[in-house]
Every structure is written in C-alpha cells, then in structure tokens.
Amino acid sequence: MKGVLLFIFFVFPTVTFSQNERVKILRAVVVSDSIQVERATITNVTAGTFTITNDLGQFSIFANEGDVIMISGVVFETKEVVLKATDFDEMIFSIHIDIKINQLDEVKIAPYKLTGDLVYDAKRIKVKPAFKVELPKIDWSAIEITGVQPRVENSVLPNSGASRYNMDFVKIGGMLAKLIIKTPSSKRKEEERLVTSDQFEVEIKKRFSDAFFEEKLNIKPEEKINFISYCYSNEINEKQLLEFCNSLTLIEYLVAKSEDYHKKD
C-alpha cells in the first residue's frame, strides 16, 4: 500500500505538469555564409509538424523545449537543432547551416602532358565524336512553304495614305474597356474560389485532430463544431488561410480565436 501511494505521489505531479504545458512559438531565421536561405523545409521532428522559410530565411513554428528541429533543402546540408529554453527568449533565434558541396568525378586527360600554354595544349588534344551522323541533302526547290498569312492592316493605327497618323480612339477605348472591366465569367471564377463555412468546417476537421483542439486550443470535443463556426469569417478568404503556404498563419489564427472564444464564455 505504501508503494502504491509513493508511486502516485511521484507520477501525479508529472502528469499534471504535462497537461498544463503550453506550446510555444519559435521565431527564427536560417542563415548561410554565401547565399540567402529561402524556401527551406523546417520540420519539428518531435511534434511531427513542418513549415517553410520565406524569402529572407525567416520562419515560425510551434515547439517546446527539448524538441528537435530539422532544417533541410536542395542546396543545403541537413541540420538538426535541439531547442533550449533560452532559444524562445530571443527575439529571432538564428540557425546557421552549410551549403551542400557536390564533388565531381575525377577527370583524366591522356595521353598528352599539359605544358601550361592553353593555346598549345588545345591544339594537341584531339576530340573524336562518339558516332557520325550522315544527313541527306535537302532540295530546297522541291519544298512548298505553306501557312504564311497575308499582311493585315492595323485597324487602330492605319499605315497607308493620308490617314497614317489618324488614330481610331473608339476602337482603342473598347480595347481598354475589355482589359479594365471584368467579365461575368471572371467574377464567377472568383466566386468559385471563395471558401464557404461548410467547406471551412470540413477542411479544419480534416487537418487538425481532436488532440490538437483539446491540448493546444483547450476546446472540448462537444464544443468543437461551435468553435469552428465561431472561427469562420471573411478573413479566411481575404488572407487565403486555407492555402498550404499559409498553414502556420492558420494555426496562429485558430489560437487567437480560441482565446477570444474562452473570454466570451
């Protein structure tokens, strides 16, 4: 019995602490010595989330002390960083990465020895093609040229006779109106891109689990649908928050909305 009580005494504070632990936002910049870091992939290996850097190498991601952050890219060496508590205290945490160096295969030149005189050495080296292609001669007299259209007079700026310098302003005005005024079809396309409240609800349920709502936003399962409806606004379409590149902005939007939602209660 004493052993059970002792186990509860040590384990219960640990469980309570983990439940009350709040996620933090790490704001950082990835730098390199020679080139600017842009569109690099940032992965929180511990939490299983990711984002990408902007054109300046800056990024923000949810993390906690002890999480492993991995930076990877096409031209950079992959680097892993274990976050410390002091990293979150900095205004912008700086991470330095190295450029990936691709070594070429060894090139051998034989049988000549180079003298150092480029002109002389170039004349001595003989290059042979891998194979020879014989192309038949073309008889241009037997070729008929088709598809050539006759010259069309410019209806806006005529180039013949005394009217060469007279401009048809009526036609010019009509052309400008087509460029400025949106056609109904273009308006319909814009309306089709707008996200409705039902589409927003489906997409949010698909992207975020119940654990995210409970642990990160403190939203109970029975309040989940009401909270999603509360979050829907014109800002979703104005800032295109459902686009993949705006995933981190969407999370920050949901966190802010959750704070307002709890204040409302």
Rosetta blueprint (number, residue, H / E / L):
1 M L
2 K H
3 G H
4 V H
5 L H
6 L H
7 F H
8 I H
9 F H
10 F H
11 V H
12 F H
13 P H
14 T H
15 V H
16 T H
17 F H
18 S H
19 Q H
20 N H
21 E L
22 R L
23 V L
24 K E
25 I E
26 L E
27 R E
28 A E
29 V E
30 V E
31 V E
32 S L
33 D L
34 S L
35 I L
36 Q L
37 V L
38 E L
39 R L
40 A L
41 T E
42 I E
43 T E
44 N E
45 V L
46 T L
47 A L
48 G L
49 T E
50 F E
51 T E
52 I E
53 T L
54 N L
55 D L
56 L L
57 G L
58 Q E
59 F E
60 S E
61 I E
62 F E
63 A E
64 N L
65 E L
66 G L
67 D L
68 V E
69 I E
70 M E
71 I E
72 S E
73 G L
74 V L
75 V L
76 F E
77 E L
78 T L
79 K E
80 E E
81 V E
82 V E
83 L L
84 K L
85 A H
86 T H
87 D H
88 F H
89 D H
90 E L
91 M L
92 I L
93 F E
94 S E
95 I E
96 H E
97 I L
98 D L
99 I E
100 K L
101 I L
102 N L
103 Q L
104 L L
105 D L
106 E L
107 V L
108 K L
109 I L
110 A L
111 P L
112 Y L
113 K L
114 L L
115 T L
116 G L
117 D L
118 L H
119 V H
120 Y H
121 D H
122 A H
123 K H
124 R H
125 I L
126 K L
127 V L
128 K L
129 P L
130 A L
131 F L
132 K L
133 V L
134 E L
135 L L
136 P L
137 K L
138 I L
139 D L
140 W H
141 S H
142 A H
143 I L
144 E L
145 I L
146 T L
147 G L
148 V L
149 Q L
150 P L
151 R L
152 V L
153 E L
154 N L
155 S L
156 V L
157 L L
158 P L
159 N L
160 S L
161 G H
162 A H
163 S H
164 R H
165 Y H
166 N L
167 M L
168 D L
169 F H
170 V H
171 K H
172 I H
173 G H
174 G H
175 M H
176 L H
177 A H
178 K H
179 L H
180 I H
181 I L
182 K L
183 T L
184 P H
185 S H
186 S H
187 K H
188 R H
189 K H
190 E H
191 E H
192 E H
193 R H
194 L L
195 V L
196 T L
197 S H
198 D H
199 Q H
200 F H
201 E H
202 V H
203 E H
204 I H
205 K H
206 K H
207 R H
208 F L
209 S L
210 D H
211 A H
212 F H
213 F H
214 E H
215 E H
216 K H
217 L L
218 N L
219 I L
220 K L
221 P H
222 E H
223 E H
224 K H
225 I H
226 N H
227 F H
228 I H
229 S H
230 Y H
231 C H
232 Y L
233 S L
234 N L
235 E H
236 I H
237 N H
238 E H
239 K L
240 Q L
241 L L
242 L L
243 E L
244 F H
245 C H
246 N H
247 S H
248 L H
249 T H
250 L H
251 I H
252 E H
253 Y H
254 L H
255 V H
256 A H
257 K H
258 S H
259 E H
260 D H
261 Y H
262 H H
263 K H
264 K H
265 D L
